[in-house]
């Protein structure tokens, strides 16, 4: 039987420690050549509304450990301005609904194992990346988090940060006072920490050991002029890149790795995190990696350290408490989804959750 696994099932079985362990194992297997993935690819097509376009995104990967997964997203993309901040928005069918699915298969017999809603899993795997960056790059005594953003990504990152370090204080800012104050109360209760809702973004940076920009902004939100020595930086949104001043000040750039080149074509190795094809390519569009928007790639090669460098001892990573560090995944999304989706499938099956449908519905006797 093939399982349909919804977000409630995922939320019931998946914990942040499981996600972190699955991702670390996947990154290590990539370094050993036991796992493989390709970069994310987006297809963008104009709709009848010139302010919006369709975007289909996919990424995939698998390993000798038994699983392969494709993650697919079907979105209508547009931009909006709120309190002076330009954000990238999306929906499927209508605002408030989204279509993100993970198709999990077995590498042993090709069996379709599960279709999984990606909402909860997506937030947790991004948060886990932030936690992995803190684990390997933040100072050992890091205990104060400065956070820009108070949404779902902020929640998952706090879960991961508190696993990686003994966090005692959170300083958070987001444009809507009610949201940031509610988030601060929630984090204080959930993690037993001091949590302050800041009145301005500048306050977030003061005394922060870990700085996290976690927004849906279409532009960079981290201000490099305010970052204090010794800070570790995590950044989501604004195409994933901090501002230019931050990049100048980073001493160590922890990029987990890059998707390997196709076999026999080393010239096709790509560092880009978003590769896109577009209908009417000259028409303005929204989405990551679109025309005239700088592709997200390895931006600090002279300061770069990879996950493989650290686990094999080729690099020590941080060597001074005063160094400013920044961590990001790289274009390894496909390697994340097979690893975490495989764990979800095992946990859901063990608990008797999910909705079973006959695998025969997906099989045929005509050779494809």
HUNOR-V562163 format. One record per residue. N is the residue number from 1. RES is the residue in one letter. NEAR is the number of other C-alpha atoms within 10 Angstrom. Layout:
BEGIN
n | res | near
N | RES | NEAR
N | RES | NEAR
END
This chain:
BEGIN
n | res | near
1 | X | 14
2 | X | 20
3 | X | 21
4 | X | 18
5 | X | 23
6 | X | 18
7 | X | 14
8 | X | 13
9 | X | 22
10 | X | 24
11 | X | 14
12 | X | 13
13 | X | 17
14 | X | 19
15 | X | 15
16 | X | 19
17 | X | 14
18 | X | 14
19 | X | 25
20 | X | 24
21 | X | 14
22 | X | 21
23 | X | 21
24 | X | 19
25 | X | 15
26 | X | 25
27 | X | 25
28 | X | 18
29 | X | 18
30 | X | 23
31 | X | 21
32 | X | 11
33 | X | 12
34 | X | 14
35 | X | 23
36 | X | 23
37 | X | 27
38 | X | 23
39 | X | 26
40 | X | 21
41 | X | 18
42 | X | 23
43 | X | 17
44 | X | 23
45 | X | 18
46 | X | 21
47 | X | 12
48 | X | 8
49 | X | 7
50 | X | 11
51 | X | 13
52 | X | 20
53 | X | 20
54 | X | 23
55 | X | 24
56 | X | 16
57 | X | 19
58 | X | 21
59 | X | 24
60 | X | 25
61 | X | 23
62 | X | 28
63 | X | 20
64 | X | 13
65 | X | 15
66 | X | 14
67 | X | 23
68 | X | 29
69 | X | 30
70 | X | 22
71 | X | 26
72 | X | 21
73 | X | 18
74 | X | 20
75 | X | 23
76 | X | 24
77 | X | 22
78 | X | 18
79 | X | 16
80 | X | 12
81 | X | 12
82 | X | 10
83 | X | 7
84 | X | 8
85 | X | 14
86 | X | 15
87 | X | 18
88 | X | 20
89 | X | 19
90 | X | 22
91 | X | 16
92 | X | 16
93 | X | 11
94 | X | 10
95 | X | 10
96 | X | 8
97 | X | 10
98 | X | 18
99 | X | 14
100 | X | 18
101 | X | 20
102 | X | 23
103 | X | 21
104 | X | 27
105 | X | 23
106 | X | 17
107 | X | 16
108 | X | 11
109 | X | 8
110 | X | 11
111 | X | 17
112 | X | 20
113 | X | 20
114 | X | 27
115 | X | 23
116 | X | 24
117 | X | 24
118 | X | 24
119 | X | 18
120 | X | 17
121 | X | 23
122 | X | 18
123 | X | 16
124 | X | 26
125 | X | 25
126 | X | 22
127 | X | 28
128 | X | 29
129 | X | 24
130 | X | 28
131 | X | 28
132 | X | 25
133 | X | 26
134 | X | 27
135 | X | 16
136 | X | 18
137 | X | 24
138 | X | 28
139 | X | 23
140 | X | 13
141 | X | 11
142 | X | 20
143 | X | 19
144 | X | 25
145 | X | 27
146 | X | 27
147 | X | 30
148 | X | 28
149 | X | 26
150 | X | 23
151 | X | 15
152 | X | 15
153 | X | 21
154 | X | 22
155 | X | 19
156 | X | 21
157 | X | 25
158 | X | 23
159 | X | 22
160 | X | 27
161 | X | 25
162 | X | 17
163 | X | 18
164 | X | 22
165 | X | 18
166 | X | 14
167 | X | 21
168 | X | 16
169 | X | 19
170 | X | 23
171 | X | 24
172 | X | 29
173 | X | 26
174 | X | 22
175 | X | 17
176 | X | 13
177 | X | 13
178 | X | 10
179 | X | 15
180 | X | 23
181 | X | 19
182 | X | 13
183 | X | 23
184 | X | 22
185 | X | 15
186 | X | 14
187 | X | 20
188 | X | 17
189 | X | 12
190 | X | 11
191 | X | 15
192 | X | 12
193 | X | 18
194 | X | 16
195 | X | 22
196 | X | 21
197 | X | 23
198 | X | 21
199 | X | 16
200 | X | 12
201 | X | 20
202 | X | 15
203 | X | 18
204 | X | 25
205 | X | 26
206 | X | 15
207 | X | 18
208 | X | 24
209 | X | 25
210 | X | 28
211 | X | 26
212 | X | 26
213 | X | 28
214 | X | 26
215 | X | 25
216 | X | 20
217 | X | 23
218 | X | 21
219 | X | 18
220 | X | 19
221 | X | 24
222 | X | 29
223 | X | 16
224 | X | 17
225 | X | 13
226 | X | 15
227 | X | 25
228 | X | 19
229 | X | 16
230 | X | 22
231 | X | 27
232 | X | 26
233 | X | 27
234 | X | 26
235 | X | 23
236 | X | 25
237 | X | 20
238 | X | 22
239 | X | 21
240 | X | 24
241 | X | 23
242 | X | 22
243 | X | 16
244 | X | 13
245 | X | 14
246 | X | 19
247 | X | 18
248 | X | 11
249 | X | 17
250 | X | 21
251 | X | 19
252 | X | 23
253 | X | 25
254 | X | 26
255 | X | 24
256 | X | 25
257 | X | 23
258 | X | 25
259 | X | 23
260 | X | 21
261 | X | 17
262 | X | 13
263 | X | 8
264 | X | 7
265 | X | 8
266 | X | 10
267 | X | 8
268 | X | 11
269 | X | 15
270 | X | 19
271 | X | 21
272 | X | 19
273 | X | 25
274 | X | 21
275 | X | 18
276 | X | 19
277 | X | 15
278 | X | 17
279 | X | 10
280 | X | 11
281 | X | 13
282 | X | 9
283 | X | 11
284 | X | 14
285 | X | 24
286 | X | 23
287 | X | 26
288 | X | 23
289 | X | 19
290 | X | 20
291 | X | 17
292 | X | 9
293 | X | 11
294 | X | 12
295 | X | 19
296 | X | 18
297 | X | 18
298 | X | 20
299 | X | 14
300 | X | 16
301 | X | 11
302 | X | 10
303 | X | 13
304 | X | 19
305 | X | 22
306 | X | 22
307 | X | 24
308 | X | 19
309 | X | 17
310 | X | 15
311 | X | 14
312 | X | 11
313 | X | 10
314 | X | 12
315 | X | 14
316 | X | 13
317 | X | 20
318 | X | 20
319 | X | 11
320 | X | 10
321 | X | 13
322 | X | 13
323 | X | 20
324 | X | 26
325 | X | 28
326 | X | 28
327 | X | 26
328 | X | 23
329 | X | 22
330 | X | 21
331 | X | 26
332 | X | 26
333 | X | 24
334 | X | 23
335 | X | 28
336 | X | 29
337 | X | 31
338 | X | 30
339 | X | 28
340 | X | 23
341 | X | 30
342 | X | 24
343 | X | 19
344 | X | 25
345 | X | 23
346 | X | 11
347 | X | 17
348 | X | 19
349 | X | 13
350 | X | 10
351 | X | 11
352 | X | 10
353 | X | 19
354 | X | 21
355 | X | 14
356 | X | 13
357 | X | 13
358 | X | 10
359 | X | 14
360 | X | 11
361 | X | 9
362 | X | 10
363 | X | 10
364 | X | 8
365 | X | 5
366 | X | 5
367 | X | 4
368 | X | 4
END
